[in-house]
């Protein structure tokens, strides 16, 4: 059996509805390792009947998958696992409300709204592209860069942004081909790192 996905992007309203249930989130969390309904029930302190109900809904939505069936006395015990180690909900689940406004329409490219819109579009596009690649049985070529920088001042941050933009523009001009090959979208963003636990909990 194939290994579980590292990240599963939820693209349908039915999957999102199945996922956004607190009890089902607890069940999925308990399925970091394969388990039966009885085993999950002891982990999350629910009745086996309630766990079985949530497992059926999660399995129907493709968020839980069967690992094996084994006999226990006169019964058949089903061992299942979560289909992925983590989940993200694509903005497209919200229909027109979740369709990202093109970042180009924002006047302030240094605003949080611009960055969130760009990230939402990237998540939506990656979900579509990975689905196509999986269907074709081919890998999806991507690249990602991530680091942390401590700026002494806003002036230093602005100078860095200007130099970065100039450098990226130069690299893009150097490697861009007018014809042939495949077009890639490059997204570079930055935001203050969350360093306090209470900030993450409160959404700050």
Residue pairs with C-beta under 8 A, 6 or more apart in sequence:
1 67
4 81
4 82
4 83
4 84
4 85
5 83
5 84
5 85
6 84
6 85
6 86
7 84
7 85
7 86
7 87
7 88
8 63
8 83
8 84
8 86
8 87
8 88
9 87
9 88
9 89
9 90
9 123
9 126
9 127
9 130
10 16
10 19
10 87
10 88
10 89
10 90
10 93
11 90
11 92
11 93
11 127
11 131
12 93
13 93
14 61
15 61
15 62
15 63
16 89
16 93
17 61
18 24
18 57
18 58
18 60
18 61
18 63
19 25
19 28
19 61
19 63
19 87
19 89
20 89
21 54
21 57
23 44
23 46
23 50
23 54
24 54
24 57
24 58
26 44
26 46
27 40
27 44
27 46
27 51
27 54
27 55
27 58
27 64
28 58
28 63
28 64
28 82
28 87
29 44
30 40
30 43
30 44
31 40
31 64
31 80
31 81
31 82
32 82
32 85
33 81
34 67
34 79
34 80
34 81
35 43
35 79
35 80
35 81
36 77
36 78
36 79
36 80
37 48
37 51
37 52
37 55
37 78
38 48
38 77
40 46
40 51
40 55
41 47
41 48
41 50
41 51
44 51
55 64
55 80
58 64
59 65
59 66
59 80
62 83
63 82
63 83
63 84
63 87
64 80
64 81
64 82
64 83
65 80
65 81
65 83
66 78
66 79
66 80
67 79
67 80
67 81
68 78
68 79
69 76
69 77
69 78
69 79
70 76
70 77
70 79
71 77
88 123
90 98
90 123
90 124
90 127
91 98
91 99
91 100
91 120
91 123
91 124
92 98
92 99
92 124
92 127
98 120
100 117
100 118
100 120
100 121
100 124
101 117
102 117
102 121
103 109
103 114
103 117
103 118
103 121
106 113
106 114
106 117
108 114
110 161
112 191
115 189
115 191
118 187
118 189
119 187
119 189
122 185
122 187
125 185
126 140
126 142
129 140
130 140
133 139
133 140
145 188
148 193
149 160
149 190
151 157
151 160
161 190
164 188
168 186
168 188
172 186
194 200
198 204
